[in-house]
Amino acid sequence: MCEHPLPATDLFDIPNIMNLTEAKLRQTYIIESLQVDEESVVASRLRQLGFVPGISVVCEAVAPLVKNPYLVKIRGINVALARHEAVLIKLNEAQP
């Protein structure tokens, strides 16, 4: 057994990649990638809404409904995403 736990990844500047469903409310994140087939309808919808790598997003709210829609602010507008769409968006915490 290891006596000393490994340090947090922040100490090594390793990005903390997560999907949108794991994001904290009202915290700014940068889109790293979309985990979806580039030719799919979902990929086209997300790109048209502005979900492209390098863009900042803020998760504003999560509705307590069966499909858990996410309200996301991107490029100054609010966009509602279904959970199956939100899980495809990979994020990294924005640096202050």
C-alpha positions as CSV (number, residue, x, y, z in Angstrom):
1,M,0.0,0.0,0.0
2,C,1.1,3.5,-0.7
3,E,1.6,5.6,2.4
4,H,1.3,8.9,0.7
5,P,-1.7,9.7,-1.4
6,L,-1.1,11.2,-4.9
7,P,-1.5,14.9,-5.1
8,A,-4.5,16.5,-6.8
9,T,-4.2,16.8,-10.6
10,D,-4.4,20.6,-10.3
11,L,-0.8,20.6,-9.0
12,F,0.5,19.1,-12.2
13,D,-1.6,21.3,-14.5
14,I,-3.4,18.2,-15.8
15,P,-6.7,19.3,-17.3
16,N,-9.8,18.1,-15.4
17,I,-12.0,16.9,-18.3
18,M,-15.6,16.3,-17.4
19,N,-18.9,16.3,-19.3
20,L,-21.5,19.0,-18.9
21,T,-23.7,16.8,-16.6
22,E,-20.8,16.9,-14.0
23,A,-20.4,20.7,-14.2
24,K,-21.0,22.9,-11.1
25,L,-23.8,25.5,-11.4
26,R,-22.7,29.0,-12.4
27,Q,-19.1,28.1,-13.0
28,T,-17.4,28.9,-16.3
29,Y,-16.0,26.0,-18.4
30,I,-14.3,25.8,-21.8
31,I,-15.5,23.2,-24.3
32,E,-12.7,20.7,-25.0
33,S,-14.5,18.4,-27.5
34,L,-17.8,16.8,-28.5
35,Q,-17.9,13.0,-28.0
36,V,-20.2,12.4,-31.0
37,D,-20.0,11.1,-34.5
38,E,-19.3,14.2,-36.6
39,E,-21.9,13.2,-39.2
40,S,-24.7,12.8,-36.8
41,V,-27.7,15.0,-36.4
42,V,-26.8,15.7,-32.7
43,A,-23.3,16.9,-33.7
44,S,-24.9,19.2,-36.3
45,R,-27.4,20.6,-33.8
46,L,-24.7,21.2,-31.1
47,R,-22.4,23.0,-33.6
48,Q,-25.3,25.2,-34.9
49,L,-26.0,26.2,-31.3
50,G,-22.4,27.2,-30.8
51,F,-21.0,24.2,-29.0
52,V,-17.5,24.1,-30.5
53,P,-14.1,23.6,-28.8
54,G,-12.6,26.7,-27.2
55,I,-15.9,28.4,-26.4
56,S,-16.8,29.1,-22.8
57,V,-20.1,27.9,-21.3
58,V,-21.9,28.3,-17.9
59,C,-24.4,25.7,-16.6
60,E,-27.2,28.0,-15.2
61,A,-29.7,25.4,-14.0
62,V,-30.8,21.7,-14.1
63,A,-34.5,21.0,-14.1
64,P,-35.7,18.3,-11.8
65,L,-37.7,16.6,-14.5
66,V,-37.5,13.0,-15.9
67,K,-35.1,13.9,-18.7
68,N,-33.1,16.5,-16.6
69,P,-32.8,19.3,-19.1
70,Y,-29.8,21.6,-18.6
71,L,-30.0,25.4,-19.1
72,V,-26.6,26.5,-20.5
73,K,-25.4,30.0,-21.3
74,I,-23.2,30.1,-24.3
75,R,-22.2,33.2,-26.3
76,G,-24.6,35.3,-24.3
77,I,-27.7,33.2,-25.0
78,N,-29.4,30.5,-23.0
79,V,-29.8,27.1,-24.5
80,A,-31.7,24.1,-23.1
81,L,-30.1,20.7,-23.7
82,A,-31.4,17.2,-22.9
83,R,-29.2,15.0,-20.7
84,H,-28.3,12.8,-23.6
85,E,-26.9,15.9,-25.4
86,A,-25.2,17.4,-22.3
87,V,-23.3,14.2,-21.6
88,L,-21.6,14.5,-25.0
89,I,-20.0,17.8,-24.3
90,K,-16.5,17.5,-22.7
91,L,-15.4,20.5,-20.6
92,N,-12.4,21.8,-18.7
93,E,-12.5,24.4,-16.0
94,A,-11.8,27.9,-17.2
95,Q,-8.6,29.5,-15.8
96,P,-9.3,32.7,-13.8
